[in-house]
Amino acid sequence: MTIVLRIIIGLLIAAAIGVALVPLLVLMDLGSGGTGWGLCLSGVGVCRTSYFSGFEMVAALFVALFTILALIRVFVLLLRWVQKRQAERDGKPVPV
């Protein structure tokens, strides 16, 4: 059970890093003449977007990141609880 929880926590940490890297990847795409993942369809030179396109993307990234961080917190607490129960069952001193 603890191995599964550790794998889930590792995947969630990788997902949080991936979400945090999205703005950098968008800027790199715009800098190399791309569309910025659909933010500026004609490239950065003639970019005509609404004032809210960037804010919508930032808001979505914040929601995704904080959701992932909350899930990490829940799984870490669950992992501690499982480890505590296993230590009590095995008669070992309970870690604090």
Residue frames relative to the residue before (quaternion, step in Angstrom):
aa qw qx qy qz dx dy dz
M 1.0000 0.0000 0.0000 0.0000 0.00 0.00 0.00
T 0.6764 0.4901 -0.3129 0.4521 3.59 0.92 -0.84
I 0.6032 0.5517 -0.3618 0.4481 3.60 1.09 -0.64
V 0.6510 0.5129 -0.3128 0.4640 3.57 0.94 -0.88
L 0.6592 0.4994 -0.3108 0.4685 3.59 0.93 -0.86
R 0.6526 0.5063 -0.3241 0.4612 3.60 0.96 -0.77
I 0.6319 0.5159 -0.3305 0.4747 3.59 1.02 -0.73
I 0.6458 0.5103 -0.3192 0.4698 3.59 0.95 -0.85
I 0.6489 0.5046 -0.3192 0.4717 3.60 0.93 -0.86
G 0.6481 0.5198 -0.3161 0.4582 3.60 0.96 -0.80
L 0.6594 0.4958 -0.3041 0.4764 3.58 0.99 -0.82
L 0.6475 0.5077 -0.3200 0.4697 3.58 1.02 -0.75
I 0.6291 0.5128 -0.3368 0.4773 3.60 1.03 -0.70
A 0.6420 0.5089 -0.3208 0.4754 3.59 0.99 -0.80
A 0.6432 0.5135 -0.3205 0.4688 3.60 1.02 -0.77
A 0.6387 0.5186 -0.3273 0.4648 3.61 1.00 -0.78
I 0.6445 0.5002 -0.3228 0.4798 3.59 0.99 -0.79
G 0.6406 0.5315 -0.3205 0.4522 3.59 1.00 -0.79
V 0.6634 0.4856 -0.3028 0.4821 3.58 0.95 -0.86
A 0.6554 0.5128 -0.3162 0.4555 3.59 0.99 -0.77
L 0.6776 0.4997 -0.2895 0.4553 3.62 1.12 -0.56
V 0.4666 0.7106 -0.4367 0.2944 3.61 1.19 -0.32
P 0.6747 0.4796 -0.3435 0.4436 3.69 0.74 -0.81
L 0.6298 0.5260 -0.3376 0.4612 3.59 1.02 -0.73
L 0.6663 0.4999 -0.3026 0.4633 3.57 0.93 -0.85
V 0.6249 0.5242 -0.3365 0.4706 3.59 1.05 -0.72
L 0.6688 0.4905 -0.3020 0.4700 3.60 0.92 -0.88
M 0.6355 0.5153 -0.3321 0.4693 3.58 1.01 -0.75
D 0.6408 0.5155 -0.3201 0.4703 3.58 1.02 -0.78
L 0.6573 0.4956 -0.3098 0.4758 3.60 0.94 -0.84
G 0.6665 0.5234 -0.2991 0.4386 3.57 0.97 -0.85
S 0.7179 0.4170 -0.2502 0.4980 3.57 1.10 -0.60
G 0.6606 -0.5452 0.2996 0.4202 3.58 1.23 0.38
G 0.4912 0.6704 -0.4282 0.3549 3.59 1.21 0.21
T 0.6481 -0.5348 0.3893 0.3773 3.54 -1.31 -0.21
G 0.4512 -0.6878 0.4609 0.3331 3.59 1.21 -0.05
W 0.6126 -0.5747 0.3079 0.4468 3.53 1.09 0.88
G 0.7623 -0.3792 0.1884 0.4895 3.58 0.99 0.88
L 0.4790 0.6748 -0.4440 0.3435 3.60 1.22 0.00
C 0.7723 0.0890 -0.0390 0.6277 3.60 1.00 -0.85
L 0.2769 -0.8201 0.4769 0.1529 3.57 -0.04 1.27
S 0.7413 0.3843 -0.2242 0.5025 3.61 1.09 -0.64
G 0.6199 -0.5095 0.3517 0.4821 3.59 1.24 0.11
V 0.6690 -0.5459 0.3342 0.3778 3.54 -1.25 0.39
G 0.5801 0.6187 -0.3710 0.3783 3.63 1.12 -0.52
V 0.7997 0.1412 -0.0554 0.5810 3.57 0.98 -0.82
C 0.1907 0.8204 -0.5139 0.1624 3.53 1.00 0.83
R 0.0295 0.7805 -0.6220 0.0556 3.56 -0.71 1.10
T 0.1827 0.7717 -0.5812 0.1823 3.53 -0.03 1.32
S 0.5867 -0.5402 0.4428 0.4098 3.52 -1.24 0.21
Y 0.6425 -0.5360 0.3809 0.3935 3.54 -1.24 0.31
F 0.7143 0.4935 -0.2428 0.4329 3.58 1.17 -0.52
S 0.4360 0.7144 -0.4642 0.2899 3.63 1.19 -0.12
G 0.6953 0.4648 -0.2735 0.4750 3.56 0.83 -0.96
F 0.6583 0.5140 -0.3075 0.4560 3.56 0.99 -0.85
E 0.6216 0.5312 -0.3426 0.4627 3.59 1.05 -0.71
M 0.6638 0.4947 -0.3075 0.4692 3.55 0.95 -0.85
V 0.6513 0.5065 -0.3176 0.4673 3.60 0.95 -0.84
A 0.6502 0.5127 -0.3222 0.4589 3.59 0.94 -0.83
A 0.6542 0.5038 -0.3142 0.4685 3.58 0.94 -0.85
L 0.6541 0.5051 -0.3148 0.4668 3.60 0.99 -0.80
F 0.6411 0.5178 -0.3263 0.4630 3.60 0.99 -0.78
V 0.6524 0.5027 -0.3190 0.4689 3.57 0.92 -0.88
A 0.6653 0.4986 -0.3077 0.4627 3.58 0.90 -0.90
L 0.6778 0.5024 -0.2998 0.4453 3.58 0.88 -0.92
F 0.7017 0.4520 -0.2836 0.4721 3.59 0.86 -0.87
T 0.5892 0.5390 -0.3701 0.4746 3.59 1.13 -0.49
I 0.6603 0.4940 -0.3057 0.4759 3.57 0.93 -0.88
L 0.6549 0.5080 -0.3185 0.4600 3.60 0.95 -0.83
A 0.6327 0.5143 -0.3337 0.4731 3.60 1.03 -0.72
L 0.6485 0.5061 -0.3175 0.4717 3.59 0.99 -0.78
I 0.6070 0.5363 -0.3531 0.4682 3.59 1.04 -0.71
R 0.6516 0.5200 -0.3119 0.4558 3.58 0.92 -0.92
V 0.6605 0.5082 -0.3106 0.4571 3.59 0.90 -0.90
F 0.7017 0.4629 -0.2823 0.4622 3.59 0.86 -0.90
V 0.6094 0.5247 -0.3611 0.4721 3.61 1.08 -0.57
L 0.6460 0.5032 -0.3194 0.4769 3.60 0.97 -0.80
L 0.6430 0.5128 -0.3164 0.4727 3.57 1.00 -0.81
L 0.6362 0.5236 -0.3250 0.4642 3.60 1.00 -0.79
R 0.6509 0.5032 -0.3174 0.4715 3.61 0.94 -0.83
W 0.6475 0.5246 -0.3161 0.4535 3.57 0.96 -0.85
V 0.6605 0.4959 -0.3043 0.4746 3.59 0.95 -0.88
Q 0.6598 0.5006 -0.3136 0.4644 3.60 0.93 -0.84
K 0.6364 0.5231 -0.3292 0.4614 3.58 1.02 -0.75
R 0.6635 0.4966 -0.3060 0.4685 3.58 0.94 -0.86
Q 0.6449 0.5077 -0.3276 0.4679 3.59 1.00 -0.75
A 0.6497 0.5078 -0.3210 0.4658 3.60 0.99 -0.79
E 0.6417 0.5099 -0.3243 0.4723 3.61 1.00 -0.77
R 0.6661 0.5102 -0.2986 0.4548 3.56 0.97 -0.86
D 0.7153 0.4366 -0.2482 0.4859 3.58 1.02 -0.80
G 0.4891 -0.6906 0.4148 0.3343 3.60 1.24 -0.11
K 0.4541 0.6694 -0.4584 0.3683 3.56 1.23 0.39
P 0.6054 -0.5339 0.4136 0.4211 3.59 -1.19 0.34
V 0.4502 -0.7002 0.4950 0.2491 3.55 -0.98 0.90
P 0.3666 -0.7231 0.5319 0.2446 3.62 -0.71 1.01
V 0.4028 -0.7218 0.5163 0.2241 3.53 -1.09 0.75
